Amino acid sequence: MANSVFITRKIPDAGLKMLERSCRVSVNPADKPLSKNEIVRELKEKDALLCMLSDQIDAEAMDADPQLKAIANYGVGYDNIDVAAATARGIAVTNTPGVLTDATADLAWALLFAAARRINEGDRMVRAGKFKGWSPTTMLGQDVQGKTLGVVGAGRIGTAFALKSRGFGMKVLYFARQRNEVLEKELGAKKAALDELLKVADFVSLHMPLNAETRHLIGERELMMMKRTAVLVNTARGPVVDEKALAAALKEKWIFAAGLDVYENEPEVEKALLSLDNVVLAPHIGSATVETRNKMASMAAVNIIEALEGRVPPNCVNPEYAKFRKSK
């Protein structure tokens, strides 16, 4: 009998058809997140789960399906999955790293420019019929050329983002645990302490994973350190920023503007942010290009197929699961 797979949201056909060739596949027909109880109900007697970052997969969900062998996350992050619990149960956990690097880095630049040059605010002005012609003092934003760029988190996406600054002659500072020799060689970038970076950067872009150390990494204290002309961009994870503190910073003009693609309590957004003109709000579209989403779907499908065929999948985040699987 073919292995069975449950997918919590419809994914692009590139991955779906790949799975359907070797597995019995069931997909959530509604284009909305499922509740934990709904996931638990659908998981019963499934061999693999393909889930989204918004799906919380804990030990209880895993125990509802004793035959579960693989959990493939459709994204780079996987803090929504209790990896330790999965490992102890011999379940492979995978993600989709690398494939969305450039798409997310590009989106961070889009947010940076939109916030710096007040694009969304200007768009709303034109649509409301308030544009009355050119004025020397209308919609003044911030220059990007020659400014100081602060990159917080210098992994794949942070590195790609920083490298794209070459055309703007920017001075680059980065905050990371380890030296990034690529950035230092290619850009003359300098590794800096977070406080130092926040104090001198004209643009601060966040690119770190979410964990206990990075939750609310940017809060009231950090925002008050930044320049009043600074722009903050977050395409990493929502809880890295204290949204209430950010709303206060934008309202009180501690910083000039912000561009956000992720939120602390997605899909909810801090209400105070919704009424502010100096924040650009995108609906978590960092990887939302046709090419990238197809590649993510294919990668997730391959991860599942490899796991179900008894091999450690190529993007496994807990390869030690195998020894627990063998001991069952």
C-alpha positions in Angstrom: 0.0 0.0 0.0 1.3 3.5 -0.9 2.5 5.8 1.8 0.0 8.6 2.8 0.8 12.3 3.1 -1.3 15.1 4.5 -0.6 18.7 3.4 -1.9 21.5 5.6 -2.3 24.0 2.7 -2.3 23.7 -1.1 1.2 23.9 -2.5 2.3 24.6 -6.1 1.8 21.7 -8.5 5.6 21.1 -8.9 5.7 19.5 -5.5 2.1 18.2 -5.3 2.5 16.1 -8.5 5.8 14.8 -7.4 4.2 13.4 -4.2 1.1 12.1 -6.0 3.3 9.9 -8.2 4.3 7.7 -5.2 2.0 8.6 -2.3 -1.7 8.9 -1.4 -2.0 12.7 -0.8 -4.7 14.6 1.0 -4.7 18.4 1.1 -6.5 20.9 3.2 -9.1 22.2 0.6 -9.5 25.6 2.3 -6.9 28.3 1.8 -6.6 29.1 5.5 -4.6 27.8 8.5 -6.0 24.7 10.3 -6.4 24.6 14.0 -4.4 22.2 16.0 -7.4 19.9 16.5 -8.0 19.9 12.7 -4.4 18.9 12.1 -4.5 16.2 14.7 -7.7 14.8 13.1 -6.3 14.8 9.6 -2.9 13.4 10.7 -4.3 10.0 11.8 -2.9 7.1 9.9 -0.6 9.3 7.8 3.0 8.5 7.1 4.2 12.1 6.5 3.1 15.7 7.1 3.9 18.7 4.9 3.1 21.7 7.0 3.5 25.5 7.1 5.3 27.8 9.5 2.0 28.8 10.9 1.2 25.2 12.0 2.2 24.3 15.5 3.3 20.6 15.5 4.0 19.4 19.0 4.3 16.1 20.8 0.6 15.7 21.2 0.0 16.1 17.4 2.8 13.5 16.7 1.4 11.0 19.2 -2.0 11.2 17.5 -0.3 9.5 14.5 2.1 6.7 15.7 3.0 5.8 12.1 4.2 9.3 11.3 7.8 9.1 9.8 8.4 12.6 8.4 7.4 16.3 8.9 8.4 18.6 6.1 8.2 22.3 6.8 7.4 24.5 3.8 9.9 27.2 4.7 13.4 27.8 6.2 12.3 28.3 9.8 11.0 25.3 11.9 10.5 26.7 15.4 6.8 25.7 14.9 7.8 22.1 15.3 9.0 20.4 18.5 12.1 18.9 16.9 13.2 17.2 20.1 9.9 15.4 20.4 10.1 14.4 16.7 13.6 13.1 17.2 12.7 11.0 20.2 9.9 9.4 18.1 12.1 8.7 15.2 10.5 11.3 12.9 12.5 13.2 10.4 12.0 17.0 10.3 13.0 18.9 7.2 13.0 22.5 5.9 13.6 24.3 2.6 16.8 26.3 3.0 18.7 28.2 0.4 16.0 28.2 -2.3 14.3 31.3 -1.0 17.4 33.3 -0.2 17.4 35.8 -3.1 13.6 36.2 -3.1 13.6 37.2 0.5 16.6 39.4 0.2 15.0 41.2 -2.7 11.8 41.7 -0.7 13.8 43.3 2.1 15.3 45.8 -0.3 11.8 46.5 -1.7 10.6 47.3 1.9 13.7 49.4 2.5 13.1 51.6 -0.5 9.4 51.8 0.0 9.8 52.9 3.6 12.8 55.2 2.9 11.0 57.0 0.0 7.5 56.8 1.4 6.2 54.9 -1.6 3.1 53.4 0.1 2.2 56.7 1.7 2.5 58.5 -1.7 0.4 55.8 -3.4 -2.4 56.4 -0.9 -2.2 60.1 -1.4 -2.6 59.8 -5.2 -5.4 57.3 -4.9 -7.3 59.6 -2.5 -7.1 62.5 -4.9 -4.8 64.5 -2.6 -1.9 64.9 -5.1 -2.1 68.5 -6.3 1.2 68.7 -8.2 4.9 68.8 -7.5 6.1 70.6 -4.4 9.6 71.1 -3.0 8.6 70.0 0.4 6.2 67.1 -0.3 6.9 63.5 0.7 10.5 64.0 1.6 12.2 60.7 2.3 15.7 59.4 3.0 18.6 58.9 0.6 20.0 55.4 0.3 23.1 56.0 -1.7 26.3 56.2 0.4 24.5 55.5 3.7 25.4 53.0 6.4 23.6 49.6 6.3 23.3 47.5 9.4 22.6 43.8 8.8 21.5 41.9 11.9 22.1 38.2 11.2 24.6 37.3 8.5 23.5 33.9 7.4 22.4 33.0 3.8 19.7 35.7 3.5 21.5 38.3 5.5 24.6 37.8 3.3 22.6 37.9 0.0 20.8 41.1 1.2 24.1 42.8 2.1 25.8 41.9 -1.1 23.0 43.6 -3.0 24.0 46.9 -1.5 27.1 47.1 -3.8 25.3 49.3 -6.3 24.6 51.9 -3.6 28.1 52.5 -2.3 27.0 51.8 1.3 29.1 51.2 4.3 28.1 47.8 5.8 28.1 46.7 9.4 26.9 43.3 10.5 26.0 41.7 13.7 26.5 37.9 13.9 28.1 35.2 16.1 30.8 34.5 13.7 32.8 36.5 11.2 31.4 36.6 7.7 34.5 36.5 5.5 32.4 36.9 2.3 31.0 40.3 3.4 34.3 41.5 4.7 36.1 40.6 1.5 33.4 41.7 -1.0 32.1 44.8 0.8 34.7 45.7 3.4 32.0 45.1 5.9 32.8 45.3 9.6 31.5 43.0 12.4 30.0 45.1 15.1 28.2 44.7 18.5 24.4 45.1 18.2 24.4 48.4 20.1 27.1 49.9 18.0 25.3 48.9 14.8 22.0 50.3 16.0 23.5 53.7 16.9 25.3 54.3 13.6 23.2 52.5 10.9 20.9 54.5 8.7 19.1 51.3 7.7 18.8 48.2 9.9 17.6 44.9 8.3 16.9 41.8 10.4 17.8 38.4 9.1 18.1 36.0 12.1 16.2 32.9 13.2 13.7 33.0 16.1 14.9 31.5 19.3 15.0 32.3 23.0 17.9 34.7 22.4 16.4 36.6 19.5 12.8 37.0 20.7 12.2 40.7 21.2 15.9 41.4 20.2 14.6 44.8 19.0 12.6 46.4 21.8 12.2 49.9 23.3 15.8 50.1 24.4 17.2 49.2 21.0 14.7 51.4 19.1 15.7 54.4 21.2 19.3 53.9 20.3 18.6 54.2 16.6 18.9 57.4 14.6 15.7 59.5 14.2 16.3 59.2 10.4 16.8 55.4 10.5 14.6 52.8 8.8 14.0 49.3 10.3 13.2 46.3 8.0 12.1 42.9 9.3 11.8 40.0 6.9 13.1 37.5 9.5 10.5 36.4 12.1 7.8 38.6 13.7 8.6 38.1 17.4 12.2 39.3 16.9 10.7 42.8 17.2 8.5 44.0 20.0 5.6 45.4 17.9 4.1 47.6 20.7 7.5 49.2 21.2 7.9 49.6 17.4 4.5 51.3 17.1 5.5 53.7 19.8 8.9 54.4 18.1 7.1 55.2 14.8 4.4 57.3 16.3 6.8 59.3 18.5 9.4 59.5 15.6 12.2 57.8 17.4 12.9 56.4 14.0 11.9 57.5 10.5 10.1 54.5 9.2 9.9 50.7 9.1 9.1 48.0 6.6 7.6 44.7 7.8 6.8 41.4 6.2 6.4 39.4 9.4 4.5 40.0 12.6 4.6 39.0 16.2 1.2 37.3 16.3 0.6 36.5 12.6 -1.8 36.9 11.0 -2.8 39.6 13.5 -0.9 42.9 13.3 -0.4 45.3 16.2 -3.4 47.7 15.8 -1.4 50.8 16.5 0.7 50.0 13.4 -2.3 50.0 11.1 -3.0 53.7 11.5 0.6 54.8 10.9 1.8 56.2 7.6 5.5 55.6 8.3 5.4 51.8 8.2 5.1 49.6 5.1 3.1 46.4 5.9 3.5 43.4 3.6 1.6 40.1 4.0 4.5 37.7 4.6 5.6 37.5 1.0 9.3 37.2 1.3 9.4 34.0 -0.7 6.4 34.8 -2.9 7.7 34.4 -6.4 6.5 31.8 -8.8 10.0 30.3 -9.2 10.8 30.2 -5.5 7.5 28.8 -4.3 7.7 26.0 -6.9 11.3 25.2 -5.8 10.1 25.1 -2.2 7.3 22.7 -3.0 9.7 20.4 -4.9 12.2 20.5 -2.1 9.6 19.6 0.5 8.3 16.8 -1.7 11.8 15.3 -2.2 12.4 15.5 1.6 9.3 13.5 2.3 9.9 10.9 -0.5 13.5 10.3 0.7 12.4 9.9 4.3 9.6 7.5 3.4 12.0 5.4 1.4 14.2 4.9 4.4 16.9 7.5 3.7 17.9 10.6 5.6 16.3 13.4 3.6 18.7 16.1 2.1 17.4 18.9 4.2 17.0 17.1 7.5 17.4 19.3 10.6 17.5 16.3 13.0 19.5 13.5 11.4 19.9 11.8 14.7 16.2 10.8 14.4 17.4 7.8 12.4 18.8 5.9 15.4 15.5 6.3 17.2 13.6 5.0 14.2 15.8 2.0 14.0 15.3 1.2 17.7 11.5 1.0 17.3 
